[in-house]
């Protein structure tokens, strides 16, 4: 299914109905898999492809120089109500689409944008290290040099998610030849010079297709270059990169509210003494949702005030995710401490929302205006 077909499918459904369709699939198909995904027994690639066929990855592609992220964020959120790991993979796929659809490389757009948006090709984003490098936290781990028809890239990235043998992901290398600068490109996991290495087990979300990736003099043809130089491109896509993450927080907070509501009848007589109540998180969720939807209408806004609103929202959403999951655990009491209860999974997933790049500490550094 090409990009026009994906967009037409989304139009036929109506933008509001895509999240509804995704929500129905989450309840029916994802819920039975959530535990296995959390434990790393299942990477739900087949479900991710079906979600793409339903329009989940195609709604935010730019049209006539404008883009709207609202439907994409809502779709991530309804997945996040059921499974934080799948919401994260949804963010990875949507971000990959965001990269390809915004590239000025016509060959790359023609070859990949529609296939990423339809879920025919899955993949992720390897911008954790570059995003940290832009703010003086790490140095770029990938190096590249110009050769005939492209670049040769070497180095290693410690964690890239939503990957498999036939997947792609977007990342950045630093030129080490005369030209200098940084280049953003699509990495092909099927390239024999690219090696995916399993990571040590995580606290949660092990079924997210997360690997360390080694580049051993990988030839990257010009057809896979997303942007050169990468700086202006990153500035264009950065608000979308961060706003799409808020979908993970919205879904998780919503389910934590539901968990608190579920134990209200048997435990309200004692839970009323707890300092944080569901009503507070309902109000906070509504506030976040309103701000997210307002910002998501205009992801290309270049005003500094807009960018600061995006960063501040992401910071508050991460903090609130941990607070809501913590409150849900306390409201559940001993029953939430059982491995069979989802409250403990939501707590583990909430910490991920707070530490995935850009993490809480990096967001605070960004708001402080300290880029070095």
Secondary structure by P-SEA (a helix, b strand, c coil): ccaaaaaaaaaaacccaaaaaaaaaaacccccaaaaaaaccccaaaaaaaaaaaccccccccccccccaaaaaaaaaaaaaccaaaaaaaaaaaaaaaaaaacccaaaaaccaaaaaaccccccccaaaaaaaaaccccccbbbbbccccbbbbbbbcccccccccbbbbbbbbbccccbbbbbbbbbcccccbbbbbcccccccccccccbbbbccccccccccccccaaaaaaaaaaaaaaaaaaaaaaaaaaaaaaaaaaccccccccccccccaaaaaaaaaaaaaaaaaaaaccccccaaaaaaaaaaaaaaaaaaaaaaaaaaaaacccccccccaaaaaaaaaaaaacccccaaaaaaaaacccc
